[in-house]
Structure formats: C-alpha cells, structure tokens
Amino acid sequence: MAQIEQTQLTQIHNLRRAYATAKLRIAEIEIEKQGLFIQLSKVSEKIAEEEEAIKAQFGDDAVIDLKTGEVTNGNS
C-alpha cells in the first residue's frame, strides 16, 4: 500500500491545525463584534436620553459648545 512521507503528513496536520485556529479566531472576533454593536447601541440610547433632557431644560433650539459647556440659542 502506498503511503505519504512522514514530513508530508506532519505538514498536512500542521496546516489543518492552522486553518482550524484561524476559523476559531474569526468566530471569536465575530462574537466580540456583536458585543461591541450591543454596547454601541446602549451608548447611543444614553446619548439620546441626555439630549432629550438637555432639550427639556434649555429648549429644542439649544446649542451646546462641547468644549466649554456653554449653551446658546440655535437661532442666534
């Protein structure tokens, strides 16, 4: 019966292991990515809540300087 050389067999095993490791890493990254999307969505919701609170306090046309915190009327 014909047989491949031991070095060839070892090389195939190593390549398959590298392939499986890369696939697993991609899956881990996708899971992490989904977690980041959830985190991003939560932060976006908090931003919207803060913006609504500011509108309620200063009016819909309020403009806030994000460096100084100064609030001005958007129509000025």
N, CA, C and O atoms as CSV, one atom per row, in Angstrom:
chain,resi,resn,atom,element,x,y,z
A,1,MET,N,N,0.840,-1.180,0.000
A,1,MET,CA,C,0.000,0.000,0.000
A,1,MET,C,C,0.892,1.253,0.000
A,1,MET,O,O,1.877,1.332,0.734
A,2,ALA,N,N,0.521,2.225,-0.840
A,2,ALA,CA,C,1.288,3.461,-0.930
A,2,ALA,C,C,1.025,4.328,0.290
A,2,ALA,O,O,-0.053,4.294,0.883
A,3,GLN,N,N,2.033,5.101,0.646
A,3,GLN,CA,C,1.909,5.948,1.828
A,3,GLN,C,C,2.710,7.223,1.599
A,3,GLN,O,O,3.761,7.200,0.959
A,4,ILE,N,N,2.193,8.361,2.140
A,4,ILE,CA,C,2.945,9.614,2.020
A,4,ILE,C,C,4.057,9.619,3.066
A,4,ILE,O,O,4.041,8.851,4.028
A,5,GLU,N,N,5.012,10.501,2.846
A,5,GLU,CA,C,6.126,10.605,3.784
A,5,GLU,C,C,5.651,11.242,5.094
A,5,GLU,O,O,4.673,11.989,5.121
A,6,GLN,N,N,6.359,10.932,6.166
A,6,GLN,CA,C,6.020,11.459,7.481
A,6,GLN,C,C,6.036,12.996,7.477
A,6,GLN,O,O,5.185,13.621,8.108
A,7,THR,N,N,6.981,13.596,6.783
A,7,THR,CA,C,7.050,15.066,6.731
A,7,THR,C,C,5.824,15.647,6.038
A,7,THR,O,O,5.328,16.703,6.430
A,8,GLN,N,N,5.333,14.959,5.008
A,8,GLN,CA,C,4.123,15.414,4.328
A,8,GLN,C,C,2.909,15.311,5.250
A,8,GLN,O,O,2.078,16.218,5.305
A,9,LEU,N,N,2.819,14.203,5.967
A,9,LEU,CA,C,1.712,14.013,6.903
A,9,LEU,C,C,1.747,15.069,8.005
A,9,LEU,O,O,0.718,15.644,8.361
A,10,THR,N,N,2.931,15.312,8.534
A,10,THR,CA,C,3.087,16.339,9.570
A,10,THR,C,C,2.693,17.707,9.024
A,10,THR,O,O,2.023,18.481,9.707
A,11,GLN,N,N,3.106,18.001,7.802
A,11,GLN,CA,C,2.777,19.289,7.184
A,11,GLN,C,C,1.266,19.444,7.029
A,11,GLN,O,O,0.727,20.516,7.307
A,12,ILE,N,N,0.581,18.403,6.594
A,12,ILE,CA,C,-0.875,18.459,6.430
A,12,ILE,C,C,-1.545,18.673,7.779
A,12,ILE,O,O,-2.473,19.475,7.889
A,13,HIS,N,N,-1.087,17.967,8.804
A,13,HIS,CA,C,-1.652,18.143,10.144
A,13,HIS,C,C,-1.448,19.583,10.635
A,13,HIS,O,O,-2.363,20.194,11.188
A,14,ASN,N,N,-0.268,20.101,10.430
A,14,ASN,CA,C,0.030,21.475,10.854
A,14,ASN,C,C,-0.834,22.499,10.118
A,14,ASN,O,O,-1.330,23.451,10.721
A,15,LEU,N,N,-1.009,22.298,8.825
A,15,LEU,CA,C,-1.831,23.210,8.031
A,15,LEU,C,C,-3.297,23.148,8.459
A,15,LEU,O,O,-3.959,24.180,8.566
A,16,ARG,N,N,-3.796,21.949,8.701
A,16,ARG,CA,C,-5.184,21.804,9.157
A,16,ARG,C,C,-5.383,22.445,10.531
A,16,ARG,O,O,-6.416,23.065,10.783
A,17,ARG,N,N,-4.418,22.302,11.398
A,17,ARG,CA,C,-4.482,22.921,12.722
A,17,ARG,C,C,-4.482,24.454,12.591
A,17,ARG,O,O,-5.243,25.142,13.271
A,18,ALA,N,N,-3.630,24.969,11.719
A,18,ALA,CA,C,-3.581,26.420,11.486
A,18,ALA,C,C,-4.907,26.920,10.922
A,18,ALA,O,O,-5.383,27.991,11.300
A,19,TYR,N,N,-5.493,26.154,10.029
A,19,TYR,CA,C,-6.777,26.507,9.430
A,19,TYR,C,C,-7.866,26.540,10.498
A,19,TYR,O,O,-8.646,27.490,10.562
A,20,ALA,N,N,-7.922,25.512,11.332
A,20,ALA,CA,C,-8.926,25.442,12.398
A,20,ALA,C,C,-8.738,26.590,13.389
A,20,ALA,O,O,-9.717,27.182,13.845
A,21,THR,N,N,-7.505,26.902,13.718
A,21,THR,CA,C,-7.216,28.006,14.638
A,21,THR,C,C,-7.686,29.333,14.056
A,21,THR,O,O,-8.259,30.157,14.769
A,22,ALA,N,N,-7.448,29.543,12.773
A,22,ALA,CA,C,-7.890,30.778,12.123
A,22,ALA,C,C,-9.412,30.879,12.108
A,22,ALA,O,O,-9.968,31.949,12.358
A,23,LYS,N,N,-10.086,29.766,11.815
A,23,LYS,CA,C,-11.556,29.764,11.823
A,23,LYS,C,C,-12.094,30.081,13.218
A,23,LYS,O,O,-13.053,30.840,13.360
A,24,LEU,N,N,-11.487,29.509,14.224
A,24,LEU,CA,C,-11.918,29.767,15.602
A,24,LEU,C,C,-11.709,31.225,15.964
A,24,LEU,O,O,-12.561,31.835,16.611
A,25,ARG,N,N,-10.598,31.779,15.557
A,25,ARG,CA,C,-10.303,33.193,15.857
A,25,ARG,C,C,-11.327,34.103,15.170
A,25,ARG,O,O,-11.778,35.086,15.758
A,26,ILE,N,N,-11.692,33.778,13.937
A,26,ILE,CA,C,-12.714,34.554,13.223
A,26,ILE,C,C,-14.032,34.503,13.992
A,26,ILE,O,O,-14.705,35.523,14.140
A,27,ALA,N,N,-14.398,33.337,14.474
A,27,ALA,CA,C,-15.644,33.205,15.250
A,27,ALA,C,C,-15.578,34.042,16.522
A,27,ALA,O,O,-16.550,34.707,16.878
A,28,GLU,N,N,-14.444,34.013,17.205
A,28,GLU,CA,C,-14.280,34.810,18.420
A,28,GLU,C,C,-14.401,36.301,18.122
A,28,GLU,O,O,-15.009,37.046,18.891
A,29,ILE,N,N,-13.830,36.726,17.021
A,29,ILE,CA,C,-13.897,38.138,16.631
A,29,ILE,C,C,-15.335,38.535,16.312
A,29,ILE,O,O,-15.774,39.628,16.671
A,30,GLU,N,N,-16.061,37.657,15.645
A,30,GLU,CA,C,-17.472,37.942,15.331
A,30,GLU,C,C,-18.297,38.086,16.603
A,30,GLU,O,O,-19.150,38.968,16.695
A,31,ILE,N,N,-18.048,37.223,17.584
A,31,ILE,CA,C,-18.759,37.322,18.859
A,31,ILE,C,C,-18.418,38.645,19.542
A,31,ILE,O,O,-19.304,39.325,20.059
A,32,GLU,N,N,-17.153,39.004,19.543
A,32,GLU,CA,C,-16.729,40.276,20.127
A,32,GLU,C,C,-17.364,41.451,19.388
A,32,GLU,O,O,-17.780,42.430,20.007
A,33,LYS,N,N,-17.434,41.348,18.075
A,33,LYS,CA,C,-18.043,42.400,17.257
A,33,LYS,C,C,-19.509,42.592,17.624
A,33,LYS,O,O,-19.978,43.723,17.747
A,34,GLN,N,N,-20.227,41.497,17.799
A,34,GLN,CA,C,-21.638,41.592,18.179
A,34,GLN,C,C,-21.785,42.270,19.540
A,34,GLN,O,O,-22.693,43.076,19.742
A,35,GLY,N,N,-20.894,41.943,20.467
A,35,GLY,CA,C,-20.910,42.590,21.778
A,35,GLY,C,C,-20.670,44.081,21.672
A,35,GLY,O,O,-21.291,44.867,22.387
A,36,LEU,N,N,-19.776,44.471,20.788
A,36,LEU,CA,C,-19.492,45.890,20.583
A,36,LEU,C,C,-20.686,46.606,19.956
A,36,LEU,O,O,-20.958,47.760,20.290
A,37,PHE,N,N,-21.398,45.936,19.053
A,37,PHE,CA,C,-22.596,46.539,18.473
A,37,PHE,C,C,-23.658,46.771,19.547
A,37,PHE,O,O,-24.334,47.799,19.548
A,38,ILE,N,N,-23.799,45.811,20.456
A,38,ILE,CA,C,-24.755,45.977,21.558
A,38,ILE,C,C,-24.338,47.149,22.443
A,38,ILE,O,O,-25.169,47.970,22.830
A,39,GLN,N,N,-23.054,47.221,22.757
A,39,GLN,CA,C,-22.529,48.325,23.575
A,39,GLN,C,C,-22.757,49.663,22.871
A,39,GLN,O,O,-23.158,50.638,23.507
A,40,LEU,N,N,-22.508,49.711,21.590
A,40,LEU,CA,C,-22.704,50.929,20.809
A,40,LEU,C,C,-24.163,51.358,20.830
A,40,LEU,O,O,-24.461,52.547,20.947
A,41,SER,N,N,-25.069,50.402,20.717
A,41,SER,CA,C,-26.492,50.697,20.746
A,41,SER,C,C,-26.897,51.278,22.097
A,41,SER,O,O,-27.672,52.233,22.159
A,42,LYS,N,N,-26.375,50.704,23.174
A,42,LYS,CA,C,-26.688,51.207,24.515
A,42,LYS,C,C,-26.169,52.625,24.708
A,42,LYS,O,O,-26.858,53.465,25.287
A,43,VAL,N,N,-24.972,52.893,24.233
A,43,VAL,CA,C,-24.406,54.237,24.351
A,43,VAL,C,C,-25.230,55.226,23.533
A,43,VAL,O,O,-25.478,56.345,23.981
A,44,SER,N,N,-25.652,54.825,22.350
A,44,SER,CA,C,-26.498,55.688,21.513
A,44,SER,C,C,-27.801,56.026,22.217
A,44,SER,O,O,-28.277,57.158,22.145
A,45,GLU,N,N,-28.380,55.036,22.903
A,45,GLU,CA,C,-29.606,55.281,23.654
A,45,GLU,C,C,-29.364,56.289,24.783
A,45,GLU,O,O,-30.190,57.172,25.014
A,46,LYS,N,N,-28.239,56.156,25.481
A,46,LYS,CA,C,-27.908,57.079,26.573
A,46,LYS,C,C,-27.702,58.490,26.037
A,46,LYS,O,O,-28.118,59.464,26.665
A,47,ILE,N,N,-27.056,58.599,24.871
A,47,ILE,CA,C,-26.857,59.918,24.255
A,47,ILE,C,C,-28.202,60.548,23.956
A,47,ILE,O,O,-28.416,61.724,24.250
A,48,ALA,N,N,-29.111,59.779,23.373
A,48,ALA,CA,C,-30.442,60.293,23.046
A,48,ALA,C,C,-31.176,60.741,24.306
A,48,ALA,O,O,-31.844,61.776,24.297
A,49,GLU,N,N,-31.061,59.973,25.391
A,49,GLU,CA,C,-31.698,60.349,26.650
A,49,GLU,C,C,-31.135,61.667,27.179
A,49,GLU,O,O,-31.886,62.541,27.614
A,50,GLU,N,N,-29.814,61.802,27.140
A,50,GLU,CA,C,-29.168,63.041,27.607
A,50,GLU,C,C,-29.577,64.227,26.743
A,50,GLU,O,O,-29.840,65.314,27.258
A,51,GLU,N,N,-29.631,64.021,25.432
A,51,GLU,CA,C,-30.039,65.105,24.534
A,51,GLU,C,C,-31.479,65.539,24.818
A,51,GLU,O,O,-31.788,66.730,24.795
A,52,GLU,N,N,-32.352,64.572,25.083
A,52,GLU,CA,C,-33.744,64.908,25.411
A,52,GLU,C,C,-33.829,65.688,26.719
A,52,GLU,O,O,-34.616,66.629,26.827
A,53,ALA,N,N,-33.032,65.309,27.707
A,53,ALA,CA,C,-33.017,66.018,28.987
A,53,ALA,C,C,-32.523,67.457,28.794
A,53,ALA,O,O,-33.046,68.387,29.408
A,54,ILE,N,N,-31.528,67.628,27.951
A,54,ILE,CA,C,-30.995,68.976,27.683
A,54,ILE,C,C,-32.035,69.807,26.946
A,54,ILE,O,O,-32.214,70.986,27.253
A,55,LYS,N,N,-32.720,69.208,25.979
A,55,LYS,CA,C,-33.785,69.925,25.254
A,55,LYS,C,C,-34.884,70.356,26.213
A,55,LYS,O,O,-35.406,71.467,26.113
A,56,ALA,N,N,-35.233,69.469,27.145
A,56,ALA,CA,C,-36.285,69.795,28.115
A,56,ALA,C,C,-35.851,70.955,29.008
A,56,ALA,O,O,-36.670,71.788,29.398
A,57,GLN,N,N,-34.580,71.004,29.325
A,57,GLN,CA,C,-34.077,72.047,30.224
A,57,GLN,C,C,-33.835,73.364,29.505
A,57,GLN,O,O,-34.160,74.424,30.040
A,58,PHE,N,N,-33.265,73.318,28.293
A,58,PHE,CA,C,-32.840,74.546,27.617
A,58,PHE,C,C,-33.627,74.868,26.350
A,58,PHE,O,O,-33.431,75.934,25.765
A,59,GLY,N,N,-34.507,73.977,25.917
A,59,GLY,CA,C,-35.281,74.221,24.704
A,59,GLY,C,C,-34.730,73.447,23.516
A,59,GLY,O,O,-33.566,73.047,23.491
A,60,ASP,N,N,-35.607,73.248,22.531
A,60,ASP,CA,C,-35.242,72.455,21.349
A,60,ASP,C,C,-34.160,73.093,20.496
A,60,ASP,O,O,-33.447,72.391,19.779
A,61,ASP,N,N,-34.027,74.401,20.558
A,61,ASP,CA,C,-33.054,75.088,19.707
A,61,ASP,C,C,-31.733,75.361,20.424
A,61,ASP,O,O,-30.906,76.118,19.915
A,62,ALA,N,N,-31.521,74.762,21.593
A,62,ALA,CA,C,-30.284,74.968,22.345
A,62,ALA,C,C,-29.101,74.350,21.596
A,62,ALA,O,O,-29.191,73.255,21.043
A,63,VAL,N,N,-27.992,75.088,21.599
A,63,VAL,CA,C,-26.745,74.608,21.011
A,63,VAL,C,C,-25.707,74.610,22.118
A,63,VAL,O,O,-25.508,75.623,22.788
A,64,ILE,N,N,-25.053,73.490,22.310
A,64,ILE,CA,C,-24.081,73.360,23.386
A,64,ILE,C,C,-22.683,73.289,22.806
A,64,ILE,O,O,-22.401,72.490,21.914
A,65,ASP,N,N,-21.814,74.139,23.329
A,65,ASP,CA,C,-20.400,74.065,22.973
A,65,ASP,C,C,-19.811,72.919,23.796
A,65,ASP,O,O,-19.728,73.018,25.020
A,66,LEU,N,N,-19.408,71.847,23.144
A,66,LEU,CA,C,-18.944,70.661,23.850
A,66,LEU,C,C,-17.593,70.860,24.535
A,66,LEU,O,O,-17.203,70.048,25.374
A,67,LYS,N,N,-16.878,71.922,24.191
A,67,LYS,CA,C,-15.610,72.210,24.877
A,67,LYS,C,C,-15.849,72.950,26.178
A,67,LYS,O,O,-15.203,72.666,27.187
A,68,THR,N,N,-16.778,73.903,26.162
A,68,THR,CA,C,-16.969,74.761,27.330
A,68,THR,C,C,-18.238,74.448,28.104
A,68,THR,O,O,-18.341,74.783,29.284
A,69,GLY,N,N,-19.207,73.808,27.456
A,69,GLY,CA,C,-20.487,73.550,28.099
A,69,GLY,C,C,-21.443,74.714,27.978
A,69,GLY,O,O,-22.559,74.651,28.494
A,70,GLU,N,N,-21.032,75.775,27.309
A,70,GLU,CA,C,-21.885,76.965,27.148
A,70,GLU,C,C,-23.084,76.626,26.252
A,70,GLU,O,O,-22.952,75.969,25.219
A,71,VAL,N,N,-24.251,77.100,26.687
A,71,VAL,CA,C,-25.484,76.858,25.942
A,71,VAL,C,C,-25.927,78.168,25.318
A,71,VAL,O,O,-26.023,79.196,25.989
A,72,THR,N,N,-26.197,78.111,24.020
A,72,THR,CA,C,-26.721,79.288,23.313
A,72,THR,C,C,-27.966,78.882,22.551
A,72,THR,O,O,-28.237,77.698,22.350
A,73,ASN,N,N,-28.717,79.886,22.131
A,73,ASN,CA,C,-29.913,79.654,21.337
A,73,ASN,C,C,-29.474,79.395,19.903
A,73,ASN,O,O,-28.670,80.149,19.355
A,74,GLY,N,N,-29.990,78.346,19.299
A,74,GLY,CA,C,-29.606,77.985,17.944
A,74,GLY,C,C,-29.999,78.994,16.893
A,74,GLY,O,O,-29.428,78.997,15.803
A,75,ASN,N,N,-30.958,79.853,17.190
A,75,ASN,CA,C,-31.422,80.851,16.228
A,75,ASN,C,C,-30.557,82.098,16.243
A,75,ASN,O,O,-30.733,82.971,15.393
A,76,SER,N,N,-29.624,82.209,17.185
A,76,SER,CA,C,-28.792,83.419,17.289
A,76,SER,C,C,-27.691,83.394,16.274
A,76,SER,O,O,-26.890,84.326,16.209
